[in-house]
Amino acid sequence: MTARTGGVLPGVLPEGLAEAIRGTADDIATVLRTPAPAGRPADTARLPVPRSTWTVGEAAAHLAQANALMADLAAGRERPYGDGTPGSLAEANEQALAGFGEREPGPLAEMITARADAFLTAVEERDPAESLTTPLGRMRPAVLGSYLLTHMLGHGYDLALALGRPHMLDARRVELTLPFMVEAMPRVTDPAAVAGLTAAFAVRLRSGPSFGVTVTDGAVRTAHEPPARPDCTILTEPVAFLLLGLGRVDPWPVIARGKALGWGRKPWLAPRFPRLFRAP
């Protein structure tokens, strides 16, 4: 048996990821448990989520279901969930919600945290090199953990916005989403957006890591190192990067506020970059 450090097998999850998963789940639960502010309806479950067709209750229910799904996947139990395309994942989400009746924020907050903990317990037993089946293809346990964090941050942001509460995104948590984001990008490419495009992008998080995306006549490849000769270099504030990548904000206001900059031989590609992908 491999010696454990801090309750997690060394090498299963990168440093800080377990804490970020647990902390994000706790922050989401706090948002859901906080009474509605003055001037807002007391029945917060029915409040609409901005840029979504869901209510707060539906978004929280989806998070509870998704955390349970991730815990099952981390335990090695395969659960079919769409075919990996954004459209099929959206359909699977709606089908799952239709069969799940809980919409009250308090009980859902408990489920979100308990199921995040269940994921962390299950992932401790995995081989770091193991390949697990996920809704977006096969992934190593560390990437699956990054996927879980990314998913919670996106919907946690939505819930905080809907309820008028501070969101739980920060630079460190965003950096921990990169293993998943870099691996997932080719899988969520918008075929119409990349059709005929050939370009190399270097994407850098301000005061943080960088990665590369190369598009060759519509075929997308990613790497954890930027290309040597990028056509367009994008420097972005970390939280803005994740919100752009998940389709929560539009590029031009982010650029206007100086939170994303682009330069190189083809700087005009910078605002186009987020639109090359469709967030599942």
Helices and strands as residue ranges (DSSP letters): H 17-33, G 44-46, H 56-74, H 86-98, H 105-123, E 132-134, E 137-139, H 141-163, H 171-175, H 178-184, G 185-188, H 191-194, E 199-205, E 210-216, E 219-223, E 232-236, H 238-245, H 251-256, E 260-263, G 267-269, G 273-276
